[in-house]
Amino acid sequence: MRKFIIFIAMVCLMLGLTSARPEFDGEKITYNVMYKWGLINKKAGEATITMKRLGGKYHAELTAASAPWADRFYRVRDTLTSVIDPATMLPEEYHKMAHEGNEDKHDVVKFSRVNNKVTGTTTRHVVKKGKLKIDDGRTLTAVGPTVDMLSSYFYMRSLPFHDWTPGRTATINIFSGKAKERLTFKYHGIEEIEINGKEFNCYHITFIFTGDGGKKTSDDMDAWISTDERRIPIQLEGKLPVGKVRCHIDV
């Protein structure tokens, strides 16, 4: 699931946010999730991201579902939501409802900020095969820009890649229901990619996830973000134990 949630990302004045921030209200983008292994290139699922303004806040939602053939191996039905402050594009509350395999998970993160310090108050419930396995809460703290897995999608789109040179990096904090990680973006330059016969000019970015000690917490992932004013993530690619997953917009 992580592989096609993370094509998802980011915002922040501290990282040199461009004044020409994309307008997200009313946006709806659908992605096809493809499984690739050798000559196999098969649709394994679909994900849709929506954003709208309600009560002065942005409300983002991501829904993801595996395809019927993939359900036989690992069924996924997930919903992520995030309430985001439009002035800063930083999250205030995050929910993840995940139904993956034989587990049901519900994570909640509530954010509070004092100056540059961020606190995340979390709860986490995990039910496996009908039995409660995890029921806990914890407090996460960080200094500097801090997002969740969904608000990060919009954060990334606001970074000023047009002013960056290849090799430049930026690092932020990311909270889940159970841990804090560091997410580093590494910029590689502009590349042209093709999706179903349609060409896109894109900024090529690598996502690097680490813990506080600098140790990697997952494999790197690559994303291609459109160079136009909307900064739409066009494609995401990550490794699996066997093969890889490639997510791209539905065109």
C-alpha positions in Angstrom: 0.0 0.0 0.0 2.8 2.4 0.9 4.1 2.1 -2.7 1.1 3.9 -4.2 0.3 6.2 -1.3 3.6 7.9 -1.5 3.3 9.3 -5.0 1.8 11.6 -2.7 3.7 14.8 -1.5 4.3 18.5 -0.3 4.5 22.5 0.8 6.6 24.8 2.9 7.7 28.4 3.1 10.8 27.2 5.0 11.9 25.3 1.9 11.4 28.2 -0.5 7.8 27.9 -1.5 7.0 29.5 -4.8 4.3 32.2 -4.7 2.6 30.6 -7.6 1.1 27.8 -5.5 -1.2 25.5 -7.5 -4.9 25.8 -6.8 -6.2 22.5 -5.4 -9.9 23.2 -4.7 -12.2 20.9 -6.7 -9.3 18.7 -7.9 -9.8 15.0 -8.7 -7.0 12.8 -10.0 -7.2 9.1 -10.7 -4.1 6.8 -10.9 -3.7 3.3 -12.3 -1.6 1.0 -10.2 0.4 -1.3 -12.4 2.4 -4.4 -11.4 5.5 -5.0 -13.5 7.7 -8.1 -13.5 9.6 -9.0 -16.6 7.1 -9.0 -19.5 4.2 -8.8 -17.1 2.5 -5.3 -16.9 -0.9 -5.8 -15.4 -3.2 -3.3 -13.6 -3.3 -4.2 -10.0 -5.5 -1.4 -8.6 -6.6 2.1 -8.7 -6.3 5.2 -6.5 -8.2 8.5 -6.6 -7.2 11.7 -4.8 -9.7 14.6 -4.3 -9.4 18.0 -2.7 -12.0 20.6 -1.7 -12.4 23.6 0.6 -14.9 23.2 3.5 -15.3 25.6 6.4 -12.1 27.5 5.5 -10.0 24.3 5.4 -8.8 22.0 2.6 -10.1 18.5 3.0 -8.1 15.9 1.0 -9.0 12.3 0.5 -7.3 9.3 -1.1 -9.1 6.1 -1.8 -7.3 3.0 -3.1 -8.5 -0.5 -4.1 -6.8 -3.5 -5.5 -8.1 -5.1 -8.7 -10.3 -8.3 -8.5 -7.5 -10.5 -9.6 -5.1 -9.0 -7.0 -7.7 -9.4 -4.3 -7.0 -13.1 -4.3 -3.5 -12.5 -3.2 -3.7 -9.3 -1.1 -7.0 -7.3 -0.9 -6.6 -3.6 -0.4 -9.4 -1.1 0.4 -7.9 2.0 1.9 -9.1 5.6 2.6 -6.8 8.4 3.8 -8.1 11.8 4.8 -6.3 15.0 5.8 -7.5 18.4 7.0 -5.0 21.1 5.8 -4.6 24.8 6.5 -4.7 26.5 3.1 -2.5 29.3 4.4 0.4 27.0 5.1 -0.6 23.7 3.4 0.4 22.0 6.7 -2.0 19.3 8.1 -4.1 19.6 11.2 -5.6 16.1 11.4 -5.0 12.9 9.5 -6.9 9.6 9.4 -6.0 6.3 7.7 -8.6 3.5 7.4 -6.9 0.5 5.9 -8.3 -2.9 5.0 -5.3 -4.9 3.8 -5.2 -8.6 3.6 -6.7 -9.9 6.8 -6.0 -6.8 8.8 -8.1 -3.7 9.5 -6.2 -0.6 10.7 -7.3 2.9 11.9 -4.6 5.5 12.5 -5.3 9.0 13.6 -2.8 11.9 14.0 -3.7 15.3 15.4 -1.1 18.0 14.9 -0.4 21.0 17.1 2.3 23.6 16.5 4.2 26.0 18.8 6.6 28.2 16.8 8.8 25.6 15.0 8.0 22.6 17.2 5.3 20.1 16.0 3.5 17.6 18.2 1.5 14.7 16.8 -1.0 13.0 19.2 -1.7 9.6 17.7 -4.0 6.6 18.1 -3.7 3.3 16.4 -6.1 0.3 16.3 -5.3 -2.9 14.4 -7.7 -5.8 14.1 -6.4 -9.1 12.6 -8.8 -11.9 11.7 -11.5 -10.3 13.8 -9.3 -9.9 17.0 -7.9 -6.7 18.4 -4.1 -6.8 18.1 -3.0 -3.2 18.7 -4.8 -0.5 20.6 -2.5 2.3 21.7 -1.6 6.0 21.4 1.6 7.9 21.5 3.1 11.4 21.2 5.4 12.2 18.3 7.5 15.4 18.2 9.6 17.1 15.5 11.1 20.5 14.7 10.4 22.0 11.3 8.1 21.2 8.4 5.9 18.2 9.3 3.3 16.4 7.2 1.4 13.2 7.0 1.3 10.6 4.1 -1.5 12.4 2.3 -0.8 16.1 2.9 2.7 15.4 1.7 1.3 14.9 -1.8 0.3 18.6 -1.9 3.5 19.7 -0.2 5.7 18.3 -2.9 3.7 20.0 -5.6 4.5 23.4 -4.2 8.3 23.0 -4.0 10.1 25.4 -6.4 11.8 22.7 -8.6 12.1 25.2 -11.4 14.8 27.0 -9.3 16.6 23.8 -8.3 19.7 22.2 -9.9 20.1 18.4 -10.2 21.4 16.9 -7.0 19.7 19.3 -4.7 17.8 17.9 -1.7 15.2 19.0 0.9 14.1 17.1 4.0 11.0 17.2 6.1 9.3 15.2 8.9 6.4 12.9 8.3 4.1 11.4 11.0 2.2 8.2 10.7 0.0 6.5 13.4 3.1 4.8 14.8 6.3 6.6 14.0 8.1 9.7 12.8 10.3 9.5 9.7 12.4 11.9 7.7 11.5 12.3 4.1 14.2 13.6 1.7 13.5 14.8 -1.8 16.3 14.5 -4.2 16.0 16.4 -7.5 17.4 14.9 -10.8 16.3 17.4 -13.4 13.7 17.5 -16.2 12.8 14.4 -18.1 10.1 13.5 -20.7 8.0 10.4 -20.0 5.2 8.8 -22.0 1.9 7.5 -20.6 -0.4 5.6 -23.0 1.0 7.6 -26.0 0.9 11.0 -24.3 4.1 12.8 -23.5 4.8 14.8 -20.3 7.7 17.1 -19.4 8.4 16.3 -15.7 10.6 17.0 -12.8 12.2 13.7 -11.7 12.4 13.3 -7.9 13.6 10.5 -5.6 11.9 10.0 -2.2 14.3 8.7 0.5 12.8 7.6 3.9 14.9 7.4 7.0 14.6 7.2 10.8 16.2 9.7 13.2 19.5 7.8 13.1 19.7 8.1 9.3 18.9 4.4 8.6 16.6 3.8 5.7 13.1 2.7 6.7 12.0 1.6 3.2 13.3 1.4 -0.4 13.7 4.7 -2.3 10.9 5.7 -4.7 10.9 7.8 -7.8 8.3 10.3 -8.9 7.8 12.4 -12.0 6.0 15.7 -11.5 4.6 17.8 -14.4 6.5 21.0 -15.1 3.3 23.1 -15.8 1.6 25.3 -13.2 -0.5 22.4 -11.8 2.5 20.3 -10.8 0.6 17.1 -11.1 2.5 13.9 -10.0 2.3 12.0 -13.3 4.1 8.7 -12.3 5.5 7.0 -9.3 7.7 3.9 -9.2 8.9 1.7 -6.4 10.3 -1.8 -5.8 8.5 -4.9 -4.5 10.1 -8.1 -3.2 9.2 -9.5 -6.6 8.9 -7.0 -9.5 7.9 -3.4 -9.0 4.8 -1.2 -8.8 4.3 1.8 -11.2 1.5 4.3 -10.6 0.5 6.7 -13.3 -2.3 9.1 -14.0 -5.3 7.8 -15.9 -5.1 9.3 -19.4 
